Amino acid sequence: MNHYVEKIILRAPEQWLWMHKRFKSVPDETKTNSRYL
């Protein structure tokens, strides 16, 4: 399935826009004790 989708996208990559909310928010650094996750 991935190969099929890839072939379609490669025909006209300028027509594809991928949007998703993978990282909805970043935790407050005071809660994590770190600037990095």
MOPAC internal coordinates of N, CA, C and O (Angstrom, degrees):
PM7 1SCF
backbone

  N    0.0000 0     0.00 0     0.00 0    0    0    0
  C    1.4486 1     0.00 0     0.00 0    1    0    0
  C    1.5293 1   110.73 1     0.00 0    2    1    0
  O    1.2310 1   119.68 1   134.98 1    3    2    1
  N    1.3340 1   118.21 1   -45.02 1    3    2    1
  C    1.4604 1   120.67 1   179.94 1    5    3    2
  C    1.5178 1   111.50 1   -60.40 1    6    5    3
  O    1.2310 1   120.63 1   141.13 1    7    6    5
  N    1.3136 1   116.40 1   -38.87 1    7    6    5
  C    1.4657 1   120.49 1   179.68 1    9    7    6
  C    1.5292 1   110.37 1   -63.54 1   10    9    7
  O    1.2310 1   120.22 1   139.71 1   11   10    9
  N    1.3074 1   117.19 1   -40.29 1   11   10    9
  C    1.4602 1   122.00 1   178.99 1   13   11   10
  C    1.5330 1   110.61 1   -63.63 1   14   13   11
  O    1.2310 1   120.23 1   132.67 1   15   14   13
  N    1.3185 1   117.16 1   -47.33 1   15   14   13
  C    1.4656 1   121.66 1   179.13 1   17   15   14
  C    1.5230 1   110.08 1   -62.76 1   18   17   15
  O    1.2310 1   120.04 1   138.06 1   19   18   17
  N    1.3258 1   117.52 1   -41.94 1   19   18   17
  C    1.4594 1   121.58 1   178.93 1   21   19   18
  C    1.5260 1   110.98 1   -60.17 1   22   21   19
  O    1.2310 1   119.86 1   137.50 1   23   22   21
  N    1.3115 1   117.86 1   -42.50 1   23   22   21
  C    1.4656 1   121.28 1   179.70 1   25   23   22
  C    1.5236 1   111.19 1   -62.09 1   26   25   23
  O    1.2310 1   120.46 1   139.29 1   27   26   25
  N    1.3196 1   116.72 1   -40.71 1   27   26   25
  C    1.4662 1   120.67 1   179.40 1   29   27   26
  C    1.5255 1   110.52 1   -65.82 1   30   29   27
  O    1.2310 1   120.47 1   136.07 1   31   30   29
  N    1.3182 1   116.70 1   -43.93 1   31   30   29
  C    1.4650 1   120.92 1  -179.05 1   33   31   30
  C    1.5238 1   110.77 1   -64.84 1   34   33   31
  O    1.2310 1   120.22 1   139.72 1   35   34   33
  N    1.3157 1   117.19 1   -40.28 1   35   34   33
  C    1.4623 1   120.47 1  -178.17 1   37   35   34
  C    1.5221 1   112.65 1   -67.34 1   38   37   35
  O    1.2310 1   119.57 1   161.06 1   39   38   37
  N    1.3119 1   118.43 1   -18.94 1   39   38   37
  C    1.4719 1   121.15 1   176.56 1   41   39   38
  C    1.5252 1   110.84 1   -66.67 1   42   41   39
  O    1.2310 1   120.22 1   141.43 1   43   42   41
  N    1.3351 1   117.19 1   -38.57 1   43   42   41
  C    1.4654 1   121.84 1  -178.15 1   45   43   42
  C    1.5252 1   109.46 1  -150.23 1   46   45   43
  O    1.2310 1   120.06 1  -107.04 1   47   46   45
  N    1.3385 1   117.48 1    72.96 1   47   46   45
  C    1.4711 1   119.86 1  -176.11 1   49   47   46
  C    1.5252 1   113.69 1   -63.34 1   50   49   47
  O    1.2310 1   119.98 1   154.86 1   51   50   49
  N    1.3283 1   117.64 1   -25.14 1   51   50   49
  C    1.4674 1   119.88 1  -179.23 1   53   51   50
  C    1.5286 1   111.87 1   -67.95 1   54   53   51
  O    1.2310 1   119.71 1   165.51 1   55   54   53
  N    1.3172 1   118.15 1   -14.49 1   55   54   53
  C    1.4603 1   121.49 1  -179.08 1   57   55   54
  C    1.5255 1   112.68 1   -90.71 1   58   57   55
  O    1.2310 1   120.12 1   176.99 1   59   58   57
  N    1.3109 1   117.37 1    -3.01 1   59   58   57
  C    1.4635 1   120.45 1  -175.36 1   61   59   58
  C    1.5185 1   111.15 1  -106.18 1   62   61   59
  O    1.2310 1   120.91 1   -47.08 1   63   62   61
  N    1.2943 1   115.87 1   132.92 1   63   62   61
  C    1.4598 1   122.64 1   175.55 1   65   63   62
  C    1.5222 1   106.95 1  -131.75 1   66   65   63
  O    1.2310 1   120.90 1   -63.03 1   67   66   65
  N    1.3123 1   115.88 1   116.97 1   67   66   65
  C    1.4658 1   120.66 1  -177.39 1   69   67   66
  C    1.5162 1   109.10 1   -99.83 1   70   69   67
  O    1.2310 1   120.87 1   -58.81 1   71   70   69
  N    1.3195 1   115.94 1   121.19 1   71   70   69
  C    1.4628 1   120.53 1   177.88 1   73   71   70
  C    1.5224 1   108.66 1  -132.38 1   74   73   71
  O    1.2310 1   120.93 1   -46.62 1   75   74   73
  N    1.2917 1   115.82 1   133.38 1   75   74   73
  C    1.4540 1   120.84 1   174.58 1   77   75   74
  C    1.5146 1   108.91 1  -155.53 1   78   77   75
  O    1.2310 1   120.63 1   -21.31 1   79   78   77
  N    1.3057 1   116.40 1   158.69 1   79   78   77
  C    1.4691 1   121.83 1  -179.65 1   81   79   78
  C    1.5213 1   109.16 1  -101.08 1   82   81   79
  O    1.2310 1   120.75 1  -113.46 1   83   82   81
  N    1.3054 1   116.17 1    66.54 1   83   82   81
  C    1.4599 1   119.73 1  -179.49 1   85   83   82
  C    1.5264 1   111.08 1   -68.41 1   86   85   83
  O    1.2310 1   121.07 1   136.87 1   87   86   85
  N    1.3158 1   115.56 1   -43.13 1   87   86   85
  C    1.4613 1   120.78 1   179.57 1   89   87   86
  C    1.5230 1   107.20 1  -116.00 1   90   89   87
  O    1.2310 1   120.65 1   -86.64 1   91   90   89
  N    1.3067 1   116.35 1    93.36 1   91   90   89
  C    1.4561 1   120.75 1  -175.35 1   93   91   90
  C    1.5172 1   112.07 1   -70.97 1   94   93   91
  O    1.2310 1   120.47 1   143.25 1   95   94   93
  N    1.3214 1   116.71 1   -36.75 1   95   94   93
  C    1.4573 1   119.84 1   179.59 1   97   95   94
  C    1.5185 1   109.38 1  -154.31 1   98   97   95
  O    1.2310 1   121.57 1   -18.61 1   99   98   97
  N    1.3043 1   114.60 1   161.39 1   99   98   97
  C    1.4588 1   120.83 1   178.39 1  101   99   98
  C    1.5177 1   107.37 1  -109.56 1  102  101   99
  O    1.2310 1   119.86 1   -50.58 1  103  102  101
  N    1.3254 1   117.88 1   129.42 1  103  102  101
  C    1.4671 1   120.10 1  -179.73 1  105  103  102
  C    1.5316 1   111.76 1   -62.50 1  106  105  103
  O    1.2310 1   121.11 1   -29.64 1  107  106  105
  N    1.3051 1   115.49 1   150.36 1  107  106  105
  C    1.4592 1   121.62 1   176.76 1  109  107  106
  C    1.5304 1   108.96 1   -65.55 1  110  109  107
  O    1.2310 1   120.11 1   -47.90 1  111  110  109
  N    1.3407 1   117.40 1   132.10 1  111  110  109
  C    1.4722 1   119.78 1  -175.82 1  113  111  110
  C    1.5262 1   112.59 1   -65.57 1  114  113  111
  O    1.2310 1   119.95 1   158.56 1  115  114  113
  N    1.3391 1   117.70 1   -21.44 1  115  114  113
  C    1.4669 1   118.37 1   177.23 1  117  115  114
  C    1.5282 1   110.96 1   -70.45 1  118  117  115
  O    1.2310 1   120.03 1   154.65 1  119  118  117
  N    1.3128 1   117.55 1   -25.35 1  119  118  117
  C    1.4634 1   120.95 1   178.27 1  121  119  118
  C    1.5248 1   111.48 1   -81.07 1  122  121  119
  O    1.2310 1   120.48 1   150.11 1  123  122  121
  N    1.3276 1   116.69 1   -29.89 1  123  122  121
  C    1.4632 1   119.73 1  -175.98 1  125  123  122
  C    1.5245 1   112.99 1   -98.87 1  126  125  123
  O    1.2310 1   119.91 1   169.33 1  127  126  125
  N    1.3448 1   117.77 1   -10.67 1  127  126  125
  C    1.4652 1   122.45 1  -176.25 1  129  127  126
  C    1.5238 1   112.39 1    60.93 1  130  129  127
  O    1.2310 1   120.17 1  -153.61 1  131  130  129
  N    1.3044 1   117.27 1    26.39 1  131  130  129
  C    1.4558 1   120.44 1  -177.98 1  133  131  130
  C    1.5213 1   109.59 1  -154.40 1  134  133  131
  O    1.2310 1   121.13 1   -31.84 1  135  134  133
  N    1.3252 1   115.44 1   148.16 1  135  134  133
  C    1.4577 1   119.81 1   173.59 1  137  135  134
  C    1.5164 1   110.72 1   -83.41 1  138  137  135
  O    1.2310 1   120.47 1   167.00 1  139  138  137
  N    1.3060 1   116.71 1   -13.00 1  139  138  137
  C    1.4598 1   121.90 1  -176.70 1  141  139  138
  C    1.5138 1   110.06 1  -119.32 1  142  141  139
  O    1.2310 1   120.36 1   -29.43 1  143  142  141
  N    1.3030 1   116.91 1   150.57 1  143  142  141
  C    1.4719 1   120.79 1   178.67 1  145  143  142
  C    1.4900 1   110.99 1   -91.53 1  146  145  143
  O    1.2310 1   120.10 1   180.00 1  147  146  145

